[in-house]
């Protein structure tokens, strides 16, 4: 997407209040943020239309959003929920994962990936990543950690990159496991949701498209998807809109359910955002390509994970600092230059709650990656000159140390 087109979109209304403005390519020195949603007049109009309609939860817009999302991802249907966490939880419940079961999980992820395993009473088994260059779950390490109790694998599409689907399908078939795709980073990417038994997406404020809070589920088996649809609304057989259209006040509850519904307001925003997703993902790819070029020239000792040209949603821009660099000092110097950075992620098994619960976990590659990783600003509101600014500031910071 051309910079002029992005500028036009941004002029249609305020950018999301979740983040402050990034600054334009005109000499401004306002803080350049790691992530920033694009929200404008189209989203405002969509929200006003919902309010004017008088129907604000679980209505026709939610259903339209589900169908449009499914179409974009090459599947027949989808179920909208109120978060990716809810999506993962419902998937595990619907696939029958529970007590006495083990689930292979990454530690290089957000805690929600692991929490959902704990919600259903299963045991998470941490698996290392393959390498600093490919920080996705290692199939060799997964092979070493499979036991007769293992029932599922959660493959987290870190930074929007997908693991090798044929290898993992073969692995799952050999061990009779189900594959769950944690696609919080990978909305709109080609092939996502195609090889997992079920897939969870996120629409949080820092994702490639947003509904502020929200998530979506895809599933290979229509019966699993139908069960998830019912479970998200307390296990009720008919929601309020369905009862209105069916002219009946009656419903039943035939399973244990949850309050994980999406409302009409978020679905309305999602419909607008989904229309622009391909354009925004293309802009992310363009910016990532420029990053690779600039960093190779200015910071040759900085490793950019993943191979150039790999299929990805380019959700974040992770780099690996040189071994002798003090990351906290680099972060501070970039902050002084008006550039926010982030860390994706502190390994889950090292966080206090999980370290106490799983004290013997050792994941050397994950730990080495997480100790040196730094995420640079990447979002469609950026222009190429801002990438130049970040790369130059990073080079200066590394030289200063």
ABEGO torsion letter per residue (X at the ends): XBAAAAAAAAAAEBBBAABBBAEBBAGBABBBBABBBBBBAAAAAAAAAAAAAGBABGBAAAAAAAAAAAAAAGBABBBBBABAAAAAAAAAAAAGBBBGBBBBBBABBBAAAAAAAAAAGBBBBBBBBABAABBBBBAAAAAAABBAABABBBBBBBGGBBBBAAAAAAAAAAAGBBBBBBAAAABGBBGBGAABABBBBBABAABABBAGBEBBBBBABAAAAAAAAAAABGGBABBAAAAAAAGBABBBBABBBBBABBBAAAAAAAAAAAAAAAAAAAAAAAAAAAAAAAAAAABAABBBBEBBGBBBAGABBBBBBBAABBAAAAAAAAAAAGBBBBBOBBBAAABAAAAAABAABBBAAAAAAAAABBBBBBBAABBAAAAAAAAAAAAAAAAAX
